[in-house]
Amino acid sequence: MAKIKDLPIHKRPREKLSEKGAENLSDAELLAILIRTGRAGRSALDIAKDTLKKYPLSKLLAVSKDDLVSIKGLEETKAITIKAALELGQRAANSFSDALPILDSPKAIVAQLADLRDKHKEYFMALYLNARNQLIHKETISVGTLTASLVHPREVFEPAIRHFASSVVLAHNHPSNNPEPSEEDVQLTENLVRAGVILDIALLDHIIITSNGYTSFKEKGLLFK
């Protein structure tokens, strides 16, 4: 197989990372950077592909150093480097997860959207949660008068899929300070609940925010399924 140095520059993992960023590399390319060098006609990229074929990324963290060393081309120093990098990544992920706010009540949701209270236009927001009800992403879906025709389910659920969210919370403000849901609010929520069922992404609540309070669709029994 070709050595990495014989590949076009734009296909070499290190150069590709430098030019395009780590997020644009495949799992094998990232692993090849950790492996650094190949041996006996096998490039670091070849060895990385062999490793992932035997131990998919989802299982790699649990693989022992000795198991890694059993793969042709992975001597102990390379295996140690891989184990250290995986452990560091796991610790970083755990640290990030522990710091994420938990949105397990309407009050917790409203606290994340306090800036909507004083808006003079309607802002329709979607909050995306992981399986632990932690906020992992927040996105403005539309600005202006809220109607079912203006908010398509795709606009709400595409970010959920992109960020691997388990559930979604919707929220919008009423500049009129009337906290009661309009017919359009109810119709839109029904449409989005049904779309969420199809996609297996739960719509947990829809919150209407005013300058002096809020209304929760869940608390009012308005989340139709």
C-alpha positions as CSV (number, residue, x, y, z in Angstrom):
1,M,0.0,0.0,0.0
2,A,1.1,3.6,-0.6
3,K,2.9,5.5,2.1
4,I,1.1,8.5,3.5
5,K,4.0,10.8,2.2
6,D,3.2,9.5,-1.3
7,L,-0.4,10.6,-1.1
8,P,-1.5,14.0,-2.5
9,I,-1.0,16.6,0.1
10,H,-4.7,17.3,0.5
11,K,-5.3,13.6,1.3
12,R,-2.6,13.4,4.0
13,P,-4.3,13.3,7.5
14,R,-2.0,15.9,9.1
15,E,-2.1,18.3,6.3
16,K,-5.8,17.9,5.9
17,L,-6.4,18.6,9.6
18,S,-4.2,21.7,9.4
19,E,-6.1,23.0,6.3
20,K,-9.7,21.9,7.0
21,G,-9.9,21.3,10.8
22,A,-10.2,18.0,12.8
23,E,-13.9,17.8,12.3
24,N,-13.5,17.2,8.6
25,L,-11.3,14.1,9.0
26,S,-12.6,10.6,9.0
27,D,-12.2,8.4,12.1
28,A,-9.4,6.5,10.3
29,E,-7.6,9.7,9.4
30,L,-7.7,11.0,13.0
31,L,-6.5,7.6,14.3
32,A,-3.7,7.6,11.7
33,I,-2.4,10.9,13.2
34,L,-2.1,9.2,16.6
35,I,-0.4,6.2,15.0
36,R,2.1,8.5,13.3
37,T,4.1,6.0,11.2
38,G,3.4,2.7,9.4
39,R,5.6,-0.4,9.0
40,A,6.3,-3.1,6.5
41,G,4.5,-1.7,3.5
42,R,1.5,-0.6,5.6
43,S,0.9,3.1,6.1
44,A,-0.4,4.6,9.4
45,L,-3.7,5.1,7.6
46,D,-3.9,1.4,6.6
47,I,-3.2,0.4,10.2
48,A,-5.9,2.8,11.4
49,K,-8.4,1.3,9.0
50,D,-7.5,-2.2,10.2
51,T,-7.9,-1.2,13.8
52,L,-11.3,0.3,13.3
53,K,-12.4,-2.7,11.2
54,K,-11.6,-4.9,14.2
55,Y,-12.7,-2.5,16.9
56,P,-15.3,0.1,15.8
57,L,-15.1,3.5,17.4
58,S,-18.0,2.8,19.7
59,K,-15.9,-0.1,21.2
60,L,-12.4,1.3,21.0
61,L,-12.4,3.0,24.4
62,A,-13.0,-0.3,26.1
63,V,-10.2,-2.1,24.2
64,S,-7.2,-2.9,26.3
65,K,-3.6,-1.9,25.4
66,D,-2.7,-5.5,24.9
67,D,-5.6,-6.0,22.5
68,L,-4.4,-3.0,20.5
69,V,-0.8,-4.3,20.4
70,S,-2.1,-7.5,18.9
71,I,-3.0,-5.6,15.7
72,K,-0.2,-5.8,13.1
73,G,1.6,-2.5,13.0
74,L,0.5,-1.3,16.5
75,E,3.4,-1.6,18.9
76,E,3.1,-0.7,22.5
77,T,4.0,3.0,22.2
78,K,1.4,3.5,19.6
79,A,-1.2,1.6,21.6
80,I,-0.4,3.7,24.7
81,T,-0.8,6.9,22.6
82,I,-4.2,5.8,21.4
83,K,-5.4,4.8,24.9
84,A,-4.3,8.1,26.3
85,A,-6.0,10.1,23.6
86,L,-9.2,8.2,24.0
87,E,-9.2,8.6,27.8
88,L,-8.6,12.3,27.5
89,G,-11.5,12.7,25.0
90,Q,-13.8,10.7,27.3
91,R,-12.9,13.0,30.3
92,A,-13.4,16.1,28.2
93,A,-16.9,14.8,27.1
94,N,-17.8,14.0,30.6
95,S,-16.7,17.4,31.9
96,F,-18.7,19.1,29.2
97,S,-21.8,17.0,29.9
98,D,-21.7,17.7,33.6
99,A,-21.7,21.4,32.9
100,L,-24.8,21.4,30.6
101,P,-28.0,22.8,32.1
102,I,-30.8,20.4,32.9
103,L,-34.2,21.5,31.6
104,D,-36.6,19.4,33.6
105,S,-39.3,22.0,34.3
106,P,-40.9,25.0,32.6
107,K,-39.1,27.3,35.0
108,A,-35.7,25.9,34.0
109,I,-36.6,26.3,30.4
110,V,-37.8,29.9,30.9
111,A,-34.5,30.7,32.7
112,Q,-32.6,29.9,29.5
113,L,-34.8,32.3,27.5
114,A,-35.1,35.3,29.8
115,D,-34.0,37.6,27.0
116,L,-37.3,36.9,25.2
117,R,-39.3,38.7,27.8
118,D,-38.5,42.2,26.4
119,K,-38.5,41.4,22.7
120,H,-40.8,43.6,20.6
121,K,-41.1,40.9,17.9
122,E,-42.1,37.3,18.2
123,Y,-39.1,34.9,18.4
124,F,-39.7,31.3,17.9
125,M,-37.0,29.2,19.5
126,A,-36.1,25.5,19.7
127,L,-34.1,24.0,22.5
128,Y,-32.5,20.6,21.9
129,L,-31.9,18.2,24.7
130,N,-29.9,15.0,25.2
131,A,-31.2,11.8,26.8
132,R,-30.6,13.4,30.3
133,N,-32.7,16.5,29.4
134,Q,-29.5,18.6,29.2
135,L,-29.5,21.5,26.8
136,I,-27.1,20.8,24.0
137,H,-28.2,23.4,21.4
138,K,-30.5,26.4,21.1
139,E,-31.7,27.8,17.8
140,T,-33.9,30.7,16.6
141,I,-36.3,29.2,14.1
142,S,-38.2,32.3,13.0
143,V,-38.7,36.0,13.9
144,G,-42.1,37.7,13.3
145,T,-45.7,36.7,13.6
146,L,-45.9,33.0,14.3
147,T,-48.0,30.9,12.0
148,A,-48.1,27.2,11.2
149,S,-47.3,28.0,7.6
150,L,-44.1,29.9,8.5
151,V,-42.6,27.2,10.7
152,H,-42.0,23.9,8.8
153,P,-41.2,20.8,10.8
154,R,-38.0,20.4,8.9
155,E,-36.7,23.7,10.3
156,V,-37.3,22.4,13.8
157,F,-36.1,18.9,13.6
158,E,-33.2,19.2,11.2
159,P,-31.0,20.7,13.9
160,A,-32.2,18.0,16.3
161,I,-30.9,15.3,14.0
162,R,-27.7,17.2,13.3
163,H,-27.0,17.6,17.1
164,F,-28.2,14.0,18.0
165,A,-30.9,15.4,20.2
166,S,-33.3,13.1,22.0
167,S,-36.0,15.7,22.5
168,V,-37.0,19.2,21.7
169,V,-38.6,22.1,23.7
170,L,-40.3,24.9,21.8
171,A,-40.7,28.5,23.1
172,H,-41.8,31.8,21.8
173,N,-42.7,35.2,23.3
174,H,-45.9,37.2,23.1
175,P,-45.0,40.9,22.9
176,S,-48.7,41.6,23.7
177,N,-48.0,40.1,27.2
178,N,-51.1,37.8,26.7
179,P,-49.8,34.4,27.9
180,E,-52.7,32.4,26.4
181,P,-51.9,30.2,23.3
182,S,-53.5,31.4,20.1
183,E,-55.2,29.0,17.7
184,E,-52.1,29.2,15.5
185,D,-49.9,28.3,18.5
186,V,-52.0,25.2,19.2
187,Q,-52.2,24.1,15.5
188,L,-48.4,24.6,15.1
189,T,-47.7,22.6,18.2
190,E,-50.0,19.7,17.1
191,N,-48.2,19.6,13.7
192,L,-44.8,19.5,15.3
193,V,-45.8,16.9,17.9
194,R,-46.9,14.6,15.1
195,A,-43.7,15.2,13.2
196,G,-41.7,14.4,16.3
197,V,-43.5,11.1,16.7
198,I,-42.6,10.1,13.2
199,L,-38.9,11.0,13.8
200,D,-38.9,9.5,17.3
201,I,-37.8,12.8,18.7
202,A,-40.1,13.8,21.5
203,L,-41.5,17.4,21.8
204,L,-41.5,17.8,25.6
205,D,-43.1,21.2,25.9
206,H,-44.0,24.5,24.2
207,I,-43.6,27.6,26.4
208,I,-45.1,31.0,25.8
209,I,-43.1,33.7,27.4
210,T,-44.3,37.2,28.4
211,S,-42.7,40.0,30.4
212,N,-44.4,38.9,33.6
213,G,-44.8,35.2,33.2
214,Y,-45.2,32.1,31.0
215,T,-47.6,29.4,29.9
216,S,-46.6,25.8,29.5
217,F,-48.5,23.7,26.9
218,K,-47.5,20.6,29.0
219,E,-48.9,22.0,32.2
220,K,-52.1,23.0,30.4
221,G,-52.5,19.6,28.8
222,L,-52.1,20.9,25.3
223,L,-49.4,18.5,24.0
224,F,-51.5,16.4,21.7
225,K,-50.2,13.1,20.4
